[in-house]
Amino acid sequence: QVQLVESGGGLVQAGGSLRLSCKASRMITSVFNPSTMGWYRQVPGKQREFIAAISGTGSTNYTDPVKGRFTVSRDNAKKTVYLQMNSLKPEDTGVYYCNNVRAPVPWGKGTLVTVSS
């Protein structure tokens, strides 16, 4: 079964940066490489929300609040997707997850990002 393992979260002050990683263990290369992979965020009491995505060809899209601050990338050889987060704000706080946008697999445990003011 495919496992998504997110990492890289932590506590950072507003204005700081973090780089999240998401490794798609056991996802076969022929599935991972063309897949659009997305990053999502969830805060307590709210639904998981879309943050950013990268297609198999490298096209990216972002939700408006993170445009210009976050950058999504991927390394197909490592079956890993990254989220570089700069100029972090307290409202970026939450648990971050990744998944296949069009064919979701079971969610991983996520990685907690806490931005202090």
RAPEVEN-V743774 format. One record per residue. SS is DSSP state (2 for helix, 1 for strand, 0 for the rest). Layout:
{{SS} {SS}}
//
This chain:
{{0} {0} {1} {1} {1} {1} {1} {0} {0} {1} {1} {1} {1} {0} {0} {0} {0} {1} {1} {1} {1} {1} {1} {1} {1} {0} {0} {0} {2} {2} {2} {2} {0} {0} {0} {0} {1} {1} {1} {1} {1} {1} {0} {0} {0} {0} {0} {0} {1} {1} {1} {1} {1} {1} {0} {0} {0} {0} {0} {1} {1} {1} {0} {2} {2} {2} {0} {0} {0} {1} {1} {1} {1} {1} {1} {2} {2} {2} {0} {1} {1} {1} {1} {1} {1} {0} {0} {0} {0} {2} {2} {2} {0} {1} {1} {1} {1} {1} {1} {1} {0} {0} {0} {0} {0} {0} {0} {0} {0} {0} {1} {1} {1} {1} {1} {1} {0}}
//
